[in-house]
Amino acid sequence: MHIAIASGKGGTGKTTLSVNLAAHLSRSGFPVTLVDCDVEEPNAHLFFQPQWAWTRTAHAPVPAVDSSRCIGETCRICVTECRFKALIWMGEIMEFPELCHGCGLCMEACPAGAITESTRVIGTVQMGTVQMDAVRAESISPQNSHTADTPALRLLTGSLRVGEAMSPPLIRELFGQLEQLDQLDMGVHAGQAERIRVSVPRRNEEIVLRDCPPGTSCPVITSMDGADYTILVTEPTPFGLHDLQLAVETLRTLKQPFGVVINRSGMGDNRVDEWLAAQAIPVLARIPHSQQAATVCAEGQLLINALPQMRDAYAALWERLHQIVTQGRNTTEAETTGEAASAKASALSTTIHGVKTNARPDTETDTKAARHAAALQSASEAHHA
């Protein structure tokens, strides 16, 4: 289960909620991975003091042009096809790696094979484990078999290179590393790979929490992409309401399920509550505002360790969230079962279902293939001319 934690504005308590929810779930016996997707200013690790298992340099693919093989001005197909303007013609092909999105179209389109793939550094990725002591409190679930010496959760975080313009490639690298970790874990369980240094009990379904960057731009959308559910964190102020509305609009456009947590509840006014009620948006929890909570956060401590009332608030949040996500899954499974039964009963229904299921991918694939074919044909004609 992947849960994204996002907000329309910075400073609403998104990371605070992420680390405390991660600690609560870990105490409750869930295998938890926290992915800090806020690669421009990652700070989730400051709450946990993890033991870093490794640090890796992250790269992004960029084109490398061999001018001795380039056809020259009569071609320029790579310049024409690159919609990100990462290649221009200035008497020769000039490259702007910072603008490259790594799609590889220029390499496919070049009729002379003058473009190959190179890489550039975009930042670093770290993976660490958090020991049980870091999330321990007096009250630990009896179902949780963690000991103080075993990892309570694992943390993946990235750090964008200073001056780097685009963070989505590094965020995607985080998810790629997470996928590799999961494959290694499965290999360990199947006895097909060497034992890795992270061994999180898997008695329950693994929960991946994504601490997203603030705002509604590309880094946020990349961080939320594919999540089963998104928690929007807001605060009861006019600024919180304004940016919450932007975030809600974004998620509705993406057609992803979401709910709202009102952080620092008790301060500000009721406009956020009134708007959420009018929009029929579920309120997952209200985290109470207090000077004591602000002090605990400022000291880098977990709220659920220091304040008993916060422990209850996060327990209620998870109960509500689990209920909503489970209901959503049951609905989806019922719809899937219904579609399958209908498909068996009627050949016509089967056909319609197949068209509905495959329409978009086929269209995208066909469009891409046609675009590439046209580009290659155009380049070939220019070359022969």
Secondary structure by P-SEA (a helix, b strand, c coil): cbbbbbbcccccaaaaaaaaaaaaaaaaccbbbbbccccccccccccccccccbbbbbbbbbbbbcccccccccccccccccccccccccccccccccccccccccccccccccbbbbbbbcbbbbbbbbccccccccccccccccccccccbbbbbbbccccccccaaaaaaaaaaaaaaaaaaaaaaacccccccccccccccbbbbbbccccccaaaaaaaccccbbbbbbcccaaaaaaaaaaaaaaaaacccbbbbbcccccccaaaaaaaaaacccccccccccaaaaaaaaaccccccccaaaaaaaaaaaaaaaaaaaaaaaaaaaaaaaaaaaaaacaaaaaaaaaaacaaaaaaaaaaaaaaaaaaaaaaaaaac
